[in-house]
Amino acid sequence: MRKDQLEHLIRAAAAITNEYEFVVIGSQAILGAVDNPPPECTVSMEADSIL
């Protein structure tokens, strides 16, 4: 997953839940913490959400 894909998921979740703050945990959290993560850190195509 790329950072723009994660951002899209967060925007969609915000639109559905009317929330504006989310906590990203797990392997995709690196996308918010590092500008250019190594390619092996972007292999996962999943993001979990708990509502």
C-alpha distance matrix in Angstrom:
0.0 3.8 6.7 8.3 6.2 6.9 10.2 10.9 10.6 12.9 15.2 15.6 16.4 18.8 20.5 21.1 22.3 23.9 22.5 21.2 20.2 17.4 16.7 13.3 14.0 12.7 10.1 7.7 10.9 10.8 8.6 11.9 14.2 13.7 13.8 12.6 11.0 11.9 9.7 10.4 8.7 5.1 6.2 5.8 5.0 7.4 8.7 12.5 15.1 18.8 21.3
3.8 0.0 3.8 5.5 5.3 6.5 8.8 10.0 11.0 12.7 14.5 15.6 16.9 18.6 20.3 21.6 22.7 23.8 22.3 20.5 19.6 17.4 17.0 13.9 15.2 14.5 11.9 9.0 11.3 10.4 7.3 10.3 12.8 11.7 10.9 10.0 9.5 11.0 9.5 11.3 9.5 6.2 8.7 9.2 8.7 10.8 11.3 15.0 17.0 20.7 22.9
6.7 3.8 0.0 3.8 5.4 5.1 6.1 8.6 9.9 10.5 12.3 14.3 15.3 16.4 18.4 20.1 20.9 21.5 19.7 17.5 16.6 14.8 14.6 12.0 14.0 14.2 12.2 8.7 9.8 9.2 5.4 7.3 10.2 9.7 8.9 9.3 9.5 12.2 11.7 13.6 11.1 8.6 11.7 11.7 11.3 12.4 11.7 15.0 16.3 19.7 21.7
8.3 5.5 3.8 0.0 3.8 5.5 5.0 6.2 8.8 9.8 10.4 12.3 14.2 15.1 16.5 18.5 19.8 20.2 19.1 17.0 17.0 15.6 16.3 14.1 16.7 17.1 15.4 11.8 13.0 12.9 9.1 10.3 13.5 13.1 11.6 12.2 13.0 15.4 14.5 16.6 14.5 11.5 14.0 13.9 12.4 13.6 13.0 16.1 17.0 20.5 21.9
6.2 5.3 5.4 3.8 0.0 3.8 5.4 5.0 6.4 8.7 9.9 10.7 12.4 14.3 15.4 16.8 18.4 19.4 18.5 17.1 17.0 15.1 15.7 13.3 15.5 15.7 14.1 10.6 12.7 13.2 9.9 11.6 15.0 15.0 14.2 14.3 14.2 16.2 14.6 16.1 14.0 10.7 12.4 11.5 9.3 10.3 10.0 13.3 14.5 18.1 19.6
6.9 6.5 5.1 5.5 3.8 0.0 3.8 5.3 5.1 6.3 8.7 9.9 10.5 12.3 14.3 15.4 16.3 17.4 15.9 14.4 13.8 11.5 12.0 9.5 12.0 12.6 11.7 8.0 9.5 10.8 7.8 8.9 12.5 13.3 13.4 14.1 13.5 15.9 15.1 16.0 13.2 10.6 12.6 11.1 9.6 9.4 7.8 10.7 11.7 15.2 16.9
10.2 8.8 6.1 5.0 5.4 3.8 0.0 3.8 5.4 5.0 6.2 8.6 9.8 10.4 12.3 14.3 15.2 15.5 14.2 12.1 12.2 10.9 12.3 10.8 14.0 15.4 14.8 11.0 11.5 12.7 9.4 9.2 12.9 13.9 13.4 14.9 15.2 18.1 17.7 19.0 16.2 13.7 16.1 14.8 13.2 13.0 11.1 13.4 13.3 16.5 17.5
10.9 10.0 8.6 6.2 5.0 5.3 3.8 0.0 3.8 5.4 5.1 6.2 8.6 9.8 10.6 12.4 14.2 14.9 14.4 13.2 14.0 12.8 14.6 13.3 16.3 17.5 16.9 13.2 14.4 15.8 12.6 12.8 16.6 17.4 16.7 17.8 18.0 20.5 19.4 20.8 18.2 15.3 17.0 15.5 13.0 12.9 11.3 13.6 13.4 16.6 17.2
10.6 11.0 9.9 8.8 6.4 5.1 5.4 3.8 0.0 3.8 5.5 5.1 6.1 8.5 9.9 10.6 12.1 13.6 12.9 12.4 12.7 10.8 12.5 11.1 13.9 15.1 15.1 11.7 13.1 15.2 12.6 13.0 16.7 18.0 18.1 19.1 18.6 20.9 19.8 20.5 17.8 15.0 16.3 14.1 11.6 10.4 8.3 10.0 9.6 12.9 13.8
12.9 12.7 10.5 9.8 8.7 6.3 5.0 5.4 3.8 0.0 3.8 5.4 5.0 6.1 8.6 9.9 10.3 11.2 9.8 8.8 9.0 7.6 9.8 9.4 12.8 14.9 15.4 12.0 12.2 14.7 12.3 11.5 15.2 17.1 17.4 19.1 18.8 21.7 21.2 21.9 18.7 16.6 18.4 16.2 14.3 12.8 9.9 10.8 9.5 12.2 12.6
15.2 14.5 12.3 10.4 9.9 8.7 6.2 5.1 5.5 3.8 0.0 3.8 5.4 5.0 6.2 8.7 10.0 9.9 9.7 8.6 10.3 10.1 13.0 13.0 16.5 18.7 19.0 15.5 15.7 17.8 15.0 14.1 17.8 19.5 19.1 21.0 21.3 24.1 23.6 24.7 21.7 19.2 21.1 19.1 16.9 15.7 13.2 14.2 12.6 14.9 14.6
15.6 15.6 14.3 12.3 10.7 9.9 8.6 6.2 5.1 5.4 3.8 0.0 3.8 5.4 5.1 6.3 8.6 9.8 10.4 10.6 12.4 11.7 14.5 14.3 17.4 19.2 19.7 16.5 17.3 19.7 17.1 16.7 20.4 22.1 22.0 23.4 23.3 25.8 24.8 25.5 22.8 20.1 21.3 19.0 16.2 14.8 12.5 13.1 11.4 13.7 13.1
16.4 16.9 15.3 14.2 12.4 10.5 9.8 8.6 6.1 5.0 5.4 3.8 0.0 3.8 5.4 5.1 6.0 7.9 7.8 8.8 10.0 9.0 11.8 12.2 15.2 17.4 18.5 15.6 16.0 19.0 17.0 16.2 19.7 22.0 22.4 24.1 23.5 26.1 25.4 25.7 22.7 20.5 21.7 18.9 16.6 14.3 11.4 11.0 8.5 10.2 9.5
18.8 18.6 16.4 15.1 14.3 12.3 10.4 9.8 8.5 6.1 5.0 5.4 3.8 0.0 3.8 5.5 5.3 5.2 5.1 5.7 8.1 8.5 12.1 13.3 16.7 19.4 20.7 17.6 17.3 20.1 18.0 16.5 19.9 22.4 22.6 24.7 24.7 27.6 27.3 27.9 24.7 22.6 24.3 21.8 19.7 17.6 14.5 14.1 11.4 12.5 11.1
20.5 20.3 18.4 16.5 15.4 14.3 12.3 10.6 9.9 8.6 6.2 5.1 5.4 3.8 0.0 3.8 5.8 5.5 7.6 8.8 11.7 12.3 15.8 16.8 20.1 22.5 23.6 20.4 20.6 23.2 20.8 19.6 23.2 25.3 25.2 27.1 27.3 30.1 29.4 30.2 27.2 24.8 26.2 23.7 21.1 19.3 16.7 16.4 13.8 14.8 13.0
21.1 21.6 20.1 18.5 16.8 15.4 14.3 12.4 10.6 9.9 8.7 6.3 5.1 5.5 3.8 0.0 3.8 5.9 8.2 10.5 12.8 12.8 15.9 16.9 19.8 22.1 23.5 20.7 21.1 24.1 22.1 21.2 24.7 27.0 27.2 29.0 28.6 31.2 30.3 30.7 27.7 25.4 26.4 23.5 20.8 18.6 15.9 14.9 12.0 12.6 10.3
22.3 22.7 20.9 19.8 18.4 16.3 15.2 14.2 12.1 10.3 10.0 8.6 6.0 5.3 5.8 3.8 0.0 3.8 5.3 8.5 10.4 10.7 13.9 15.7 18.4 21.1 23.1 20.5 20.3 23.6 22.0 20.6 23.8 26.6 27.2 29.3 28.8 31.5 31.1 31.2 28.0 26.1 27.3 24.3 22.1 19.4 16.3 14.8 11.3 11.0 8.2
23.9 23.8 21.5 20.2 19.4 17.4 15.5 14.9 13.6 11.2 9.9 9.8 7.9 5.2 5.5 5.9 3.8 0.0 3.8 6.6 9.6 11.2 14.8 17.0 20.1 23.1 24.9 22.1 21.5 24.5 22.7 20.8 24.0 26.7 27.1 29.5 29.5 32.5 32.3 32.8 29.5 27.6 29.2 26.5 24.4 22.0 18.8 17.7 14.3 14.1 11.4
22.5 22.3 19.7 19.1 18.5 15.9 14.2 14.4 12.9 9.8 9.7 10.4 7.8 5.1 7.6 8.2 5.3 3.8 0.0 3.8 6.0 7.8 11.4 13.9 17.1 20.3 22.3 19.7 18.6 21.6 20.2 18.0 20.9 23.9 24.7 27.2 27.0 30.2 30.3 30.7 27.2 25.7 27.5 24.8 23.2 20.7 17.2 16.0 12.7 12.5 10.4
21.2 20.5 17.5 17.0 17.1 14.4 12.1 13.2 12.4 8.8 8.6 10.6 8.8 5.7 8.8 10.5 8.5 6.6 3.8 0.0 3.8 6.7 10.4 12.8 16.3 19.6 21.3 18.3 16.9 19.5 17.9 15.4 18.2 21.1 21.6 24.4 24.6 27.9 28.4 29.0 25.5 24.1 26.3 24.1 22.7 20.7 17.2 16.7 13.9 14.3 13.1
20.2 19.6 16.6 17.0 17.0 13.8 12.2 14.0 12.7 9.0 10.3 12.4 10.0 8.1 11.7 12.8 10.4 9.6 6.0 3.8 0.0 3.8 7.0 9.9 13.2 16.7 18.6 16.1 14.1 16.9 15.9 13.2 15.6 18.8 19.9 22.7 22.6 25.9 26.6 27.0 23.3 22.4 24.7 22.5 21.6 19.4 15.8 15.1 12.6 12.9 12.4
17.4 17.4 14.8 15.6 15.1 11.5 10.9 12.8 10.8 7.6 10.1 11.7 9.0 8.5 12.3 12.8 10.7 11.2 7.8 6.7 3.8 0.0 3.8 6.4 9.7 13.1 15.2 12.8 11.1 14.3 13.6 11.4 13.9 17.2 18.7 21.1 20.4 23.4 24.0 24.0 20.3 19.5 21.6 19.1 18.4 16.0 12.3 11.5 9.4 10.1 10.6
16.7 17.0 14.6 16.3 15.7 12.0 12.3 14.6 12.5 9.8 13.0 14.5 11.8 12.1 15.8 15.9 13.9 14.8 11.4 10.4 7.0 3.8 0.0 3.8 6.3 10.0 12.4 10.7 8.5 11.9 12.2 10.2 12.0 15.4 17.6 19.8 18.6 21.5 22.3 21.9 18.1 17.9 20.0 17.5 17.6 15.1 11.5 10.7 9.4 10.2 11.7
13.3 13.9 12.0 14.1 13.3 9.5 10.8 13.3 11.1 9.4 13.0 14.3 12.2 13.3 16.8 16.9 15.7 17.0 13.9 12.8 9.9 6.4 3.8 0.0 3.8 6.9 8.8 7.0 5.2 8.9 9.2 8.1 10.2 13.2 15.5 17.1 15.5 18.1 18.7 18.2 14.5 14.2 16.2 13.8 14.2 11.9 8.6 8.7 8.8 10.7 13.1
14.0 15.2 14.0 16.7 15.5 12.0 14.0 16.3 13.9 12.8 16.5 17.4 15.2 16.7 20.1 19.8 18.4 20.1 17.1 16.3 13.2 9.7 6.3 3.8 0.0 3.8 6.8 6.7 5.2 8.7 10.4 10.1 11.1 13.9 16.8 17.9 15.5 17.6 18.3 17.1 13.5 14.0 15.5 13.0 14.2 11.7 9.0 8.7 9.7 11.2 14.3
12.7 14.5 14.2 17.1 15.7 12.6 15.4 17.5 15.1 14.9 18.7 19.2 17.4 19.4 22.5 22.1 21.1 23.1 20.3 19.6 16.7 13.1 10.0 6.9 3.8 0.0 3.8 5.6 5.7 8.2 10.4 11.4 12.0 14.0 16.9 17.3 14.3 15.7 16.1 14.3 11.0 11.9 12.8 10.4 12.3 10.2 8.6 8.9 11.2 13.1 16.6
10.1 11.9 12.2 15.4 14.1 11.7 14.8 16.9 15.1 15.4 19.0 19.7 18.5 20.7 23.6 23.5 23.1 24.9 22.3 21.3 18.6 15.2 12.4 8.8 6.8 3.8 0.0 3.8 5.5 6.4 8.5 10.6 11.1 12.1 14.8 14.4 11.2 12.2 12.4 10.5 7.2 8.3 9.4 7.6 10.2 9.3 8.8 10.5 13.3 15.9 19.3
7.7 9.0 8.7 11.8 10.6 8.0 11.0 13.2 11.7 12.0 15.5 16.5 15.6 17.6 20.4 20.7 20.5 22.1 19.7 18.3 16.1 12.8 10.7 7.0 6.7 5.6 3.8 0.0 3.8 5.3 5.7 7.9 9.5 10.6 12.7 12.8 10.3 12.1 12.1 11.4 7.8 7.4 9.4 7.6 9.0 8.2 7.1 9.5 11.9 14.9 17.9
10.9 11.3 9.8 13.0 12.7 9.5 11.5 14.4 13.1 12.2 15.7 17.3 16.0 17.3 20.6 21.1 20.3 21.5 18.6 16.9 14.1 11.1 8.5 5.2 5.2 5.7 5.5 3.8 0.0 3.8 5.3 5.7 6.7 9.0 11.7 12.7 10.6 13.1 14.1 13.6 9.8 10.2 12.8 11.3 12.8 11.7 9.7 11.2 12.7 15.1 17.9
10.8 10.4 9.2 12.9 13.2 10.8 12.7 15.8 15.2 14.7 17.8 19.7 19.0 20.1 23.2 24.1 23.6 24.5 21.6 19.5 16.9 14.3 11.9 8.9 8.7 8.2 6.4 5.3 3.8 0.0 3.8 5.4 4.9 5.8 8.8 9.4 7.0 9.7 11.3 11.2 7.5 8.6 11.7 11.5 13.5 13.4 12.3 14.4 16.2 18.8 21.6
8.6 7.3 5.4 9.1 9.9 7.8 9.4 12.6 12.6 12.3 15.0 17.1 17.0 18.0 20.8 22.1 22.0 22.7 20.2 17.9 15.9 13.6 12.2 9.2 10.4 10.4 8.5 5.7 5.3 3.8 0.0 3.8 5.6 5.8 7.2 8.0 6.8 10.0 10.9 11.8 8.4 7.9 11.4 11.3 12.3 12.7 11.6 14.3 15.8 18.8 21.3
11.9 10.3 7.3 10.3 11.6 8.9 9.2 12.8 13.0 11.5 14.1 16.7 16.2 16.5 19.6 21.2 20.6 20.8 18.0 15.4 13.2 11.4 10.2 8.1 10.1 11.4 10.6 7.9 5.7 5.4 3.8 0.0 3.8 5.9 7.5 9.9 9.5 13.1 14.5 15.4 11.9 11.7 15.1 14.6 15.3 15.1 13.1 15.1 15.8 18.4 20.4
14.2 12.8 10.2 13.5 15.0 12.5 12.9 16.6 16.7 15.2 17.8 20.4 19.7 19.9 23.2 24.7 23.8 24.0 20.9 18.2 15.6 13.9 12.0 10.2 11.1 12.0 11.1 9.5 6.7 4.9 5.6 3.8 0.0 3.8 6.8 9.2 8.7 12.2 14.5 15.2 11.8 12.7 16.2 16.1 17.6 17.5 15.7 17.6 18.5 20.8 23.0
13.7 11.7 9.7 13.1 15.0 13.3 13.9 17.4 18.0 17.1 19.5 22.1 22.0 22.4 25.3 27.0 26.6 26.7 23.9 21.1 18.8 17.2 15.4 13.2 13.9 14.0 12.1 10.6 9.0 5.8 5.8 5.9 3.8 0.0 3.8 5.6 5.6 9.2 11.9 13.2 10.4 11.4 15.1 15.9 17.6 18.2 17.2 19.6 21.0 23.6 26.0
13.8 10.9 8.9 11.6 14.2 13.4 13.4 16.7 18.1 17.4 19.1 22.0 22.4 22.6 25.2 27.2 27.2 27.1 24.7 21.6 19.9 18.7 17.6 15.5 16.8 16.9 14.8 12.7 11.7 8.8 7.2 7.5 6.8 3.8 0.0 3.8 6.2 9.8 12.0 14.3 12.0 12.1 15.9 17.1 18.3 19.5 18.6 21.4 22.7 25.6 27.7
12.6 10.0 9.3 12.2 14.3 14.1 14.9 17.8 19.1 19.1 21.0 23.4 24.1 24.7 27.1 29.0 29.3 29.5 27.2 24.4 22.7 21.1 19.8 17.1 17.9 17.3 14.4 12.8 12.7 9.4 8.0 9.9 9.2 5.6 3.8 0.0 3.8 6.5 8.6 11.4 9.9 10.0 13.6 15.6 17.1 18.8 18.8 21.9 23.7 26.8 29.2
11.0 9.5 9.5 13.0 14.2 13.5 15.2 18.0 18.6 18.8 21.3 23.3 23.5 24.7 27.3 28.6 28.8 29.5 27.0 24.6 22.6 20.4 18.6 15.5 15.5 14.3 11.2 10.3 10.6 7.0 6.8 9.5 8.7 5.6 6.2 3.8 0.0 3.8 6.4 8.2 6.3 7.4 10.8 12.7 14.9 16.5 16.7 19.7 21.9 25.0 27.7
11.9 11.0 12.2 15.4 16.2 15.9 18.1 20.5 20.9 21.7 24.1 25.8 26.1 27.6 30.1 31.2 31.5 32.5 30.2 27.9 25.9 23.4 21.5 18.1 17.6 15.7 12.2 12.1 13.1 9.7 10.0 13.1 12.2 9.2 9.8 6.5 3.8 0.0 3.8 5.5 5.5 7.2 9.7 12.5 15.1 17.2 18.1 21.2 23.9 27.0 30.0
9.7 9.5 11.7 14.5 14.6 15.1 17.7 19.4 19.8 21.2 23.6 24.8 25.4 27.3 29.4 30.3 31.1 32.3 30.3 28.4 26.6 24.0 22.3 18.7 18.3 16.1 12.4 12.1 14.1 11.3 10.9 14.5 14.5 11.9 12.0 8.6 6.4 3.8 0.0 3.8 5.3 5.4 6.9 10.3 12.6 15.3 16.9 20.3 23.2 26.6 29.5
10.4 11.3 13.6 16.6 16.1 16.0 19.0 20.8 20.5 21.9 24.7 25.5 25.7 27.9 30.2 30.7 31.2 32.8 30.7 29.0 27.0 24.0 21.9 18.2 17.1 14.3 10.5 11.4 13.6 11.2 11.8 15.4 15.2 13.2 14.3 11.4 8.2 5.5 3.8 0.0 3.8 5.5 5.7 8.8 11.9 14.2 16.0 19.1 22.3 25.4 28.7
8.7 9.5 11.1 14.5 14.0 13.2 16.2 18.2 17.8 18.7 21.7 22.8 22.7 24.7 27.2 27.7 28.0 29.5 27.2 25.5 23.3 20.3 18.1 14.5 13.5 11.0 7.2 7.8 9.8 7.5 8.4 11.9 11.8 10.4 12.0 9.9 6.3 5.5 5.3 3.8 0.0 3.8 5.8 7.6 10.7 12.3 13.3 16.3 19.2 22.3 25.5
5.1 6.2 8.6 11.5 10.7 10.6 13.7 15.3 15.0 16.6 19.2 20.1 20.5 22.6 24.8 25.4 26.1 27.6 25.7 24.1 22.4 19.5 17.9 14.2 14.0 11.9 8.3 7.4 10.2 8.6 7.9 11.7 12.7 11.4 12.1 10.0 7.4 7.2 5.4 5.5 3.8 0.0 3.8 5.7 7.9 10.1 11.5 15.0 17.9 21.3 24.3
6.2 8.7 11.7 14.0 12.4 12.6 16.1 17.0 16.3 18.4 21.1 21.3 21.7 24.3 26.2 26.4 27.3 29.2 27.5 26.3 24.7 21.6 20.0 16.2 15.5 12.8 9.4 9.4 12.8 11.7 11.4 15.1 16.2 15.1 15.9 13.6 10.8 9.7 6.9 5.7 5.8 3.8 0.0 3.8 6.4 9.2 11.7 15.0 18.3 21.7 24.8
5.8 9.2 11.7 13.9 11.5 11.1 14.8 15.5 14.1 16.2 19.1 19.0 18.9 21.8 23.7 23.5 24.3 26.5 24.8 24.1 22.5 19.1 17.5 13.8 13.0 10.4 7.6 7.6 11.3 11.5 11.3 14.6 16.1 15.9 17.1 15.6 12.7 12.5 10.3 8.8 7.6 5.7 3.8 0.0 3.8 5.6 8.2 11.3 14.8 18.1 21.3
5.0 8.7 11.3 12.4 9.3 9.6 13.2 13.0 11.6 14.3 16.9 16.2 16.6 19.7 21.1 20.8 22.1 24.4 23.2 22.7 21.6 18.4 17.6 14.2 14.2 12.3 10.2 9.0 12.8 13.5 12.3 15.3 17.6 17.6 18.3 17.1 14.9 15.1 12.6 11.9 10.7 7.9 6.4 3.8 0.0 3.8 7.0 10.3 13.5 17.1 19.9
7.4 10.8 12.4 13.6 10.3 9.4 13.0 12.9 10.4 12.8 15.7 14.8 14.3 17.6 19.3 18.6 19.4 22.0 20.7 20.7 19.4 16.0 15.1 11.9 11.7 10.2 9.3 8.2 11.7 13.4 12.7 15.1 17.5 18.2 19.5 18.8 16.5 17.2 15.3 14.2 12.3 10.1 9.2 5.6 3.8 0.0 3.7 6.6 10.0 13.4 16.4
8.7 11.3 11.7 13.0 10.0 7.8 11.1 11.3 8.3 9.9 13.2 12.5 11.4 14.5 16.7 15.9 16.3 18.8 17.2 17.2 15.8 12.3 11.5 8.6 9.0 8.6 8.8 7.1 9.7 12.3 11.6 13.1 15.7 17.2 18.6 18.8 16.7 18.1 16.9 16.0 13.3 11.5 11.7 8.2 7.0 3.7 0.0 3.8 6.7 10.3 13.2
12.5 15.0 15.0 16.1 13.3 10.7 13.4 13.6 10.0 10.8 14.2 13.1 11.0 14.1 16.4 14.9 14.8 17.7 16.0 16.7 15.1 11.5 10.7 8.7 8.7 8.9 10.5 9.5 11.2 14.4 14.3 15.1 17.6 19.6 21.4 21.9 19.7 21.2 20.3 19.1 16.3 15.0 15.0 11.3 10.3 6.6 3.8 0.0 3.8 6.9 10.1
15.1 17.0 16.3 17.0 14.5 11.7 13.3 13.4 9.6 9.5 12.6 11.4 8.5 11.4 13.8 12.0 11.3 14.3 12.7 13.9 12.6 9.4 9.4 8.8 9.7 11.2 13.3 11.9 12.7 16.2 15.8 15.8 18.5 21.0 22.7 23.7 21.9 23.9 23.2 22.3 19.2 17.9 18.3 14.8 13.5 10.0 6.7 3.8 0.0 3.8 6.5
18.8 20.7 19.7 20.5 18.1 15.2 16.5 16.6 12.9 12.2 14.9 13.7 10.2 12.5 14.8 12.6 11.0 14.1 12.5 14.3 12.9 10.1 10.2 10.7 11.2 13.1 15.9 14.9 15.1 18.8 18.8 18.4 20.8 23.6 25.6 26.8 25.0 27.0 26.6 25.4 22.3 21.3 21.7 18.1 17.1 13.4 10.3 6.9 3.8 0.0 3.8
21.3 22.9 21.7 21.9 19.6 16.9 17.5 17.2 13.8 12.6 14.6 13.1 9.5 11.1 13.0 10.3 8.2 11.4 10.4 13.1 12.4 10.6 11.7 13.1 14.3 16.6 19.3 17.9 17.9 21.6 21.3 20.4 23.0 26.0 27.7 29.2 27.7 30.0 29.5 28.7 25.5 24.3 24.8 21.3 19.9 16.4 13.2 10.1 6.5 3.8 0.0
